[in-house]
Structure formats: structure tokens, C-alpha cells
Amino acid sequence: MTDTATLDRTTDVAQTQRKGAPIKDDATMLKAAANLTRDLNVPNDAIYWADMLGSALLGYAALFTTMALHWPLALASAVVAVLALYRAGSFIHELTHIKKGAVKGFRFTWNLVVGVPLFVPSFMYEGVHNQHHAKRYYGTVDDPEYLPLALMHPWTLPLFLIAASLAPIGMLIRFGILAPLSMLSKKLRAAVVGKYSGLQINPKFVRPAPEGEFARDWAWQEAACSIWAIALIAMVATGIIPLRDFLIFLGVASGVMFLNQVRTLVAHLWENDGDPMSVTAQYLDSVNVPPPGTLPALWAPVGLRYHALHHLLPGLPYHALGEAHRRLCKELEVNSIYHASAHRGLTPLVVRLAASSWRGR
């Protein structure tokens, strides 16, 4: 078997768990995933550097081109900027999984080129996303990246997307105002660190204060973002940067965050009601959108189209996920539970999620 089989599950994860029958781990699938991918675990430095720097260069070139053009060419250029910068920004996900130093200088350079300019430094994700992958935390109230959206009110979904669109303004306030002021107040500092220092969707999650080497990384990244935020606000206020160009920058940054939130909306089925889940149950609550579809390469870049597979093999570099998927499809039978996480595309997933919320599940 070489092609993916997209199967319809008559009993989904949430229904099964509510009936008192938690999904047990599929030993055959887990063993195959580990054994068939042992040679794919080393990140390819050349791919990482070329992809990230190329995407960033294209994104910034398109951003400045947008500032120089007028409608409708400016809109077309802005779309390119959003897609390219979104791809460059998506490497923050890789930074949380590859071992520090595995691709020498990559974390530092990514922060200088992408993280600081767009106000999404890597400390906002490192230490947060890792908890999402912890078996005992996934899908529970302690998971910073999980909300049971399929079980929540329908109005939650548009609010989820609107919040992301406003994130660039929130980041300017966080780094340009709150961060400097928090140096003068322990109470404010605790709030900034605990509630406003993570790319999370669970409003109940509170970050602990950073320690050791991570605290030093956090400090320089936060300082750099604060200096940039204050300088940007000052240059706009004094007319050095035209208001139109500033608004275009915010618009493109907002587009990047919105697109990422759309992808987050369909990264999981969001059907868990808070109970701990087996690895297989976590896999089935996650989404693969494999080929032959081509659009996922745009809205789920840097390996994110294999998000369910990533939850099986979180240490696998993004560029190896496609090969890992092909090997597993070839090895596992058509009735293997592995294929149950394959979905056809963005629209069916959004429709499924919206329908679930309307049914009040």
C-alpha cells in the first residue's frame, strides 16, 4: 500500500471516552512508527537554513513592496508577504523540538530575523509547546495549547480567530509598555510572565518563571523586542515611519497570526473533555492532511500538515515527516488506525468543528 486511506470513524475520540471506554494504545502502530523512522531523526542543516532564510527574505521583500505599491497590486504583494512570513515564523515550532545546538546558530538567527521583528520571540513558545506534548497533560486543563473547541459554544470559533488578528497590537503593548513597566512592579511582572508570555490558547494556563539558561535567553529576547517595540512606536509618532507603512506592517503581521490560528483551528479535532488520553487517543484527536492535496503546503507549512504524525514522533525534523508518512502507509494495513487521522482538507475540518459546536457536543 502506497497511498493514504482516509477513513470515516463511526465513533470519535470524545464519544468513545464519554462511554467509559478510553482508547488504548495501538502497539502495532506505535512500534512501526518508532522502527521505521530511526534513520530520519537528524535535522538537515542546509534545508533548515535555506528554507527559513529564503522564506524570510521573500516575506520582507514582499512586505516592503506592498508599502511601495497601491491597490490592487499591493494586496497581491501583501498575500505573498503573509504566506512567506508565516512559513518563516512556523520554524518556531521546530525550535521547540530540535535539540539545542543541533543546527548551530539557528535559534539565535531565527530570533534576530523573524522572532524579534515580528514580536514572536522563541521564548514565547519554548517551554509552552513542550507541555502540550506531555502525555499526562495533553487535552487536560494543564495543556496550554488545548481547548475543547468542538464541545464549546459556536461563538467561540470566530472569537478564537478575531483574538489572533489582534495579536500584533497586543504584542506591541506587551513588549513596548508592559515589559518595561513590569521592571518596576513585582506584581505586574508576575502577571506579564505568567499570563502574557506564551503563545497559548488555554486562558487558565499560567507560566512559571524561567530559570537557568532559559532565563538568560528569555531576558535578551524580551529586551530586544522591547527596544524594537518602543523604537517602532516612537518612529511612527515622529513621522519617521509613515502611518500607512506602519498599518501595512500591522496588517501583514495580523494576517500571519490569523492564518496560523486557522491552522491551529484544524490541527486537532478538539474533542477531549479534559481527561488524560493515551498516545493513540492523542493521535486520533490530531490531524494529518497528507498529499495529494497541495494547499496544505501553504496553510500548514514546515511539516504541520502531518500534525498527527508529529504527535507520534515529536522529535522528527519537519523535512522527514513526509517520508515517515509514506513508509507507514506502505507498512501498515489499510484498516490500521494510523489512517484514521488523515483528512481531506481545511474546509471539511472547519465544517466538522463548526457542526460539532452547534450540536453542543
WOMO-V40999 format. One record per backbone hydrogen bond with DSSP energy under -0.5 kcal/mol. CO is the residue of the C=O (numbers start at 1). NH is the residue of the N-H. Records with the same first field share a line. If there is no record, write none. Layout:
CO=NH, NH
//
This chain:
4=6
5=7
7=9
8=10
12=16
13=17
14=18
15=19
16=21
17=20
25=27
26=30
27=31
28=32
29=33
30=34
31=35
32=36
34=37
35=38
37=40
38=41
40=317
41=43
43=45
44=48
45=49
46=50
47=51
48=52
49=53
50=54
51=55
52=56
53=57
54=58
55=59
56=60
57=61
58=62
59=63
60=64
61=65
62=66
63=67
64=68
65=69
66=69
70=73, 74
72=76
73=77
74=78
75=79
76=80
77=81
78=82
79=83
80=84
81=85
82=86
83=87
84=88
85=89
86=90
88=91
89=92
90=93, 94
91=95
92=96
93=96
94=97, 98
99=102
102=104
103=106
105=109
106=110
107=111
108=112
109=113
110=114, 115
111=116
114=118
115=120
116=119
121=124
122=125, 126
124=199
125=128, 129
128=131, 132
129=133
130=133
131=134
134=137, 138
135=277
137=140
140=143
142=144
143=146
144=201, 202
147=149
148=151
149=152
153=156
154=157, 158
155=159
156=160
157=161
158=162
159=163
160=164
161=165
162=166
164=167
166=169, 170
167=171
168=172
169=173
170=174
171=175
172=176
173=177, 178
174=179
177=181
178=182
179=183
180=183
181=184
182=185
185=189
186=190
187=191
188=192
189=193
190=194
191=195, 196
192=196
194=207
198=200
201=203
202=205
211=214, 215
212=216
213=217
214=218
215=219
216=220
217=221
218=222
219=223
220=224
221=225
222=226
223=227
224=228
225=229
226=230
227=231
228=232
229=233
230=234
231=235
232=236
233=237
234=238
235=240, 241
236=239
240=242
242=246
243=247
244=248
245=249
246=250
247=251
248=252
249=253
250=254
251=255
252=256
253=257
254=258
255=259
256=260
257=261
258=262
259=263
260=264
261=265
262=266
263=266
264=267, 268
267=287
270=150
278=282
279=283
280=284
281=285
283=286
285=269, 270
287=307, 308
288=343
290=293
294=297
295=298, 299
296=300
300=305
301=304
303=306
304=307
305=289
306=310
307=311
308=312
309=312, 313
313=316
317=320, 321
318=321
320=324
321=325
322=326
323=327
324=328
325=329
326=330
327=331
328=332
333=336
336=339
337=340
338=341
339=7, 342
341=288
345=349
346=350
347=351
348=352
349=353
350=354
351=355
352=356
353=357
354=358
355=359
356=361
357=360
//
